[in-house]
Amino acid sequence: MQEYDIIVLGTGPKECILSGLMSLNGKKVLHIDNHPYHGGGSTSISPIEELYKRFKLPGPTKTMCRGKEWNIDLIPKFFLAGELVKMLVYTEVTRYLDFKVVEGSYVYKGGKLHKVPASEEDAQVSDLMGMFDKRRFRKLLLFALNFDLRNPRTYQDVDPNKTTTRDLFSRFDLGLDVMEFTGHAIALRNNNSYLDEPCRETIRMISLYCQSQSRHSGSPYLYPVYDLYRRITGSEFSFGASSRHQSHNSDED
């Protein structure tokens, strides 16, 4: 009987990363899943016939060509240059993955699509703001980029654990339109409750977005070309010699 230091159940994002990190640190890992596919709720489905079976729909039509040419993500996988990307690099997964830079990030306003500004250069040419708003927005970006939670000198009298995001935006005299796209398109907040919460997370997300934009040139987002979790947990490779992946279908019990 084989023995393992760690057993990881499921092949979602967290489980894959945990399995890889433990394996690289010398642990003997058994990585198992009770589904016939990898990725959990964020899996990618291919061929396209499997998508129709999953949702019990008739199809696909002949106009959709070969089913194997389709790869449908149940949850889109946009990567900013944050901790997740660092972990993928550390576990050497990036040797087996291909990423594309997404062409841009946009918001819809006034019947038109506008590129989300995340740099001084973008702000200068953006139609989302007037001249005075551009200067204020630029100051906010510089504040977020220079902000260091470990260095109170960078706070500029803003307490990240007490000052609300609404007060932070007011401090830079941002207009309502600028507040809206900054909060939702840059800081990626999905509702307006963040405005009355401490600004620490909003500052972090603005900084991360801007750094990602600078690193990838033109867009803050990377997107995996193929099925991310099938490549990570499939038979192509494992995270290390002490890692073993196994699928188990609970319906067979």
N, C-alpha and C positions, 0 to 999 in steps of 0.2 A: 504494500500500500504506500502510495506517495504521500509525503507530508508537505504542507505549505505554511509559510509564515502568515500570509494574509489571503483571504478570499474576498474578492470584489464581485458584488452582484449587480448586474446591469451594465449596459454599454453606452450610457448617456455621456455628455461632456465631462461632468465631474468624475464619473467612475473611470473613464479612459485616462484622464490626466492623473488621478490618484494611483491607478495601476502602474502607469509609466514611471511616475516619480518613485514609488516604492521599489520597483524593479531596478531602476538605476542606482538606488541606494543599497543594493545587495540583498533585497528581500526576495524570497521565493513566493511568487504570486500566482494564484489561480483566479482567472477572470472568466466568469460564467454569466450566461444570459438565458432566460427562459423563453425568449422569442426567437423565431427563425431569421430575424434580421438584426442589424446592429444600429445603435444610435438612440434607442428609446423613443421618446416622443418627438425628438428632433431628427429622426432618421431621414434619409433620402430614398426615394422609391424608384426602382428601375428593374425590369422594363415597365413601360407605361401601362401594360395590361394589369400589373399588380395594383396600380393606383385605382383602377376601376373596380377590381375585386375588393379592395379594402373598403371602399365606400359603397359597394353593392350597386354599381351603376352599369348600364349597358354600354358596350363600346370596347375599345376605341374605334373610330371610323378609319377607313382605308386611307383617307387623306393625311393621316398623322404619320404615315410612313412606318419604318421599322421601330418596334417598341424599344429595342435596346439603345436607340439613339436618344432616348429621353431619360433624364435624371431629375426628378422633382423633389425639391426640399420641402418637407412639411413645415419647417420653420426656417426662414432665411438666416444665413450665417454670415453676418457682417462683422468683421474684426477691426477694432481700433488698435493702435500700437500700445496696448496696455499689458497687464500682468499675464493674461492668457497667451498672448503671442510670445512673451518671454518664456513661459513654461513649455510651449510647443518647440521653441528653439532649444531649450535646455534638454528636453527629452529626445532631441534629434529627429522628431517626427517630420520636421520640414524637409528632410532629405527625401521623403516619399510623397510629399504633397506639392501641388501646384496651386498658386494663388494668382488672381488678377486684381489689379487696382480698379475699383469701381470708378466710372468716368466722372461722377460728380454727385453732389448732394444738393437737392433743390427744394424750394417751397413754392406753393401756388398762391399767388396774391394778385388781385385786380385783373383776373382773367389771363395771367401769364405765369410762366415758370421762371423763377429767379434762383440763381446759384447762391447757396448759403455762404456768406463771407466768413472766413476763419483766419484771415491774415490782414496785415495793414494794406497790402496791395489789393486784396479782394474788396476791402471796405471802401477804398477810394473810388472804385468803379461800380459799386453795387447800386442798383436802382431801388433797393429796399429801404434806403435811408436818405434823408436830406443831408446837406453839407455839415450842419452843426451836429446832427446825430452821428455822423461818421467819425467826427473827432472824439465824441464821448464814447462811442463803441470801441474805438481804437484804444482809449485809455483803459477800458475794462479788460480788453484782451491782454494788454501789457501787464496789468495788475495780476490777472489769473496766471499768466506764464511765469511771472516772477515770484508768485506766492509759494512759500515753503512752510508747511505746517510745523516743521521742527525749528523754524527760525522766526520768532515773534517780530523781528525787525521788518519782516516783509508784510506784516498784517495791515499797516497803515491805519491803525485805530479801528480795524474791523475784527471783531471777535468771531472766529469761524463757528464757534459752538453756541453763540448767543445771538449774533446779528442775523436777522432773517434775510432771505434772498430778496424779498421786496425792498427792505431797507438798503441792501447792497446796490440794487438797481437804481434806487432813488439817489443814493450817494453819487452815482455817476450821471444822474439826471437823464436816464434813458427814457425815450418815448414808449408808449404802449406797444406799438408795432415792433420796435426793437426788442423790448422785453419778451414779446411773444416768440419771435423766431430764435432769440438767444436761449430761452428756456426750453423750447420744444425741439428745435432743429439742431442746436449745438450741444446743450446740456442733456438732451434726450429725455426730458421729463415728460411723462405721459398724461399728466393732468396738472391743474393749477395749485394743488395743495402744497407744492414745493415752495411757493412764494412766501408762505408763512412758517416755513421750517428753517432751521439753521443753514447758513449758506455754504457750509464746508463742502458738502457733496457737489453742489452746483459749481463751485470754483474748481474742484478737481476735474469735473467732466468738461468744463470749458477749456481747461488747460490740456487735458488729454486729447480733445478734439483738435485743437490748434496744433499740438505737437504731431499728431497723426497726419494732419494735412501737410505739414512741412516735410515730414519724412517720406510720404508717398507721392508728393508732387501732384497737385490737382484735385485730389480726393482724399478724405481721411480713412476710407474703408478699403479693406482687402476682402476678397470673396474666394472661397475654395472652388477650384474648377470642377472637381469630381466629388463623389460621396465621401465626405470627410471621415466619418466614423467607420465606414467599411474599409477604408485604406488604413486607418489606425489599428483596428482590432481584427481585421481579416487575415487571411492566410499569407498575404504578401510579406508580412514581417511581424515581429513582436518587439516590445520595447527593450528587451534584453534576453539573455540566455535563460534567465531564471523566471521568465514570464510565460504563462501558457493561457491561451484563450480557448474557451469551449462554449458551444451553444447547447442549450438543453430545452426541449419543448415540454412544458409542464402538462400538455394535453395527453402525452403518452403515458403518464403515470396511472 
